[in-house]
Amino acid sequence: MIKIKKTRFALLVSIFALTLTNGQTQTSDDNYRKPITETLQKMESLFHIKISDDRGLLKDKELDYADWRIQQDNLEVSLANVLAPFELMYFKQPDGSYQIRKYEHYKTSIDKATDKLHYLTNLYPTLTAWQTRKKLLQDCMRTSLGLDKALPMPKSKPILTPIRNYKNYSVENIGLEILPGVYTTGSIYKPYPLNKKAPIIITPNGHFGDGRYRADEQKRCAILAQMGAIVVSYDLFAWGESLLQFPSETHRNSIAATIQALSGIRLLDYIATIKYADVTRVGVTGGSGGGSHTMFLAALDDRITVSVPVVMVSSHFSGGCPCESGRGIHLCGNGTNNAEIAAMAAPKPQLVISDGGDWTAFVPELEFPFIQKTYDLYGKKNLVENAHFPKEGHDYGVSKRLAMYPFMAKYLGLDLNKVKNKKGEIDESTCVIEPYEKMFVFGDKGEKLPANALKDIDKLYEMFGEKNNKVYDVKK
């Protein structure tokens, strides 16, 4: 009896201690206000967990009705109740702890992503159900991006620079007017000589350093051209030569996603008119943000026959740049993610390239099996593959390129032997790395930019029947 009384007494002391803050009882007089850190400490004790605020996001924050927000039988609801007023969120870590982060619409926790993939798997158990879902997603994505409102491509001739011939391939630069006064700029790599049918490969750029001018991007395009493909690499919106029309801060406008998607589609429209271009064999590959647009193009353009999205297929991260996640396409179908968007390429061959140093770290266990199930609905599970590099980080580095080349060769009918050295290894040293000035379409200082080039972001929005509501944070 004495032992029981002592236990009850200890419990009462614990409860009493948890209701006090700095020796003061919480009452309705001050709306039960207290520091959020103290409420989270109480939750740590109640749920036997560890909550980490390693970025100091909780400092000096106080919350009305703080402890009332705790739902004793549901940890995650309690965390959401406490964090949401400050636009904060939590991420559950593999060790069971929870990290506090700013709310970001393009991120979720891995456990929630896992639940979402499980939900989606059960949503379409048959091929017919999946095809209905895919059509719904496609229609919504086109509308969200604004592609259904895009004006016809002007009939102006593309601006092409003189061709530079190298060993087994050539390069020329292109300025293509995809909308009235809006030019997409890039470089076209072709087999040299080009005297027979050649597949097409579209390579959307990501946010890596120098964009399409960087050495590894040039190597990738040159090798694919030597293997027998017509390859086009193009600038992001408000990057590279696009900066002649739109300043860098406008890359953070949601319209960037629209223009980048439209650029890929309309460049393909043009390349398809080139003599010897084989429109029955079309590949697409890019890394990071270019990986996002690789998935978008493969999902939306039925001409794409092979896709290789690199370091971007993730169910818990949809891209932090508005050029990826700024148009709400991940709200389509009452919520989708990049894993499901990648699955929309089914049953066409797809190689998902991932690594251990970014948000694709769990692809082999999480996203890839989900994508395989979608391919399996077609009986084509063998047409999707995963190349995972657990000790590598976020890039389109040489090992990732060496995984991509054979896959493209296999499904586009390219010749790997044309890029192998005497040891039988793919040799990128045959590629010529061109300086910036050789890759410009409009001259070293933009002096050749057409007179009709649009330079007003507001008017660009107006082309799609929209208004630019972006607020710019410009430092004075």
Sequence and secondary structure as in RCSB ss.txt:
>XXXX:A:sequence
MIKIKKTRFALLVSIFALTLTNGQTQTSDDNYRKPITETLQKMESLFHIKISDDRGLLKDKELDYADWRIQQDNL
EVSLANVLAPFELMYFKQPDGSYQIRKYEHYKTSIDKATDKLHYLTNLYPTLTAWQTRKKLLQDCMRTSLGLDKA
LPMPKSKPILTPIRNYKNYSVENIGLEILPGVYTTGSIYKPYPLNKKAPIIITPNGHFGDGRYRADEQKRCAILA
QMGAIVVSYDLFAWGESLLQFPSETHRNSIAATIQALSGIRLLDYIATIKYADVTRVGVTGGSGGGSHTMFLAAL
DDRITVSVPVVMVSSHFSGGCPCESGRGIHLCGNGTNNAEIAAMAAPKPQLVISDGGDWTAFVPELEFPFIQKTY
DLYGKKNLVENAHFPKEGHDYGVSKRLAMYPFMAKYLGLDLNKVKNKKGEIDESTCVIEPYEKMFVFGDKGEKLP
ANALKDIDKLYEMFGEKNNKVYDVKK
>XXXX:A:secstr
 HHHHHHHHHHHHHHHHHTEETTEE  GGGTT EEHHHHHHHHHHHHT  EE TT TTTT EETTTGGG  TT H
HHHHHHHHGGGTEEEEE TTS EEEEE  TTB  HHHHHHHHHHHHHH  SHHHHHHHHHHHHHHHHHHHTGGG 
        EE   EEETTEEEEEEEEEEETTEEEEEEEEEESS  S EEEEEEE  S TTGGGSHHHHHHHHHHH
HTT EEEEE  TTSGGGGGTS GGGGGSTHHHHHHHHHHHHHHHHHTTSTTEEEEEEEEEEETHHHHHHHHHHHH
 TT  EEEEES   SSB  SSHHHHTT GGGGGGS  HHHHHHTTTTS EEEEEESSSTTTTTTTTHHHHHHHHH
HHTT GGGEEEEEETT  SS  HHHHHHHHHHHHHHHT  GGGGB TTS B GGGS    HHHH SS TTSTT  
TT    HHHHHHHTT           
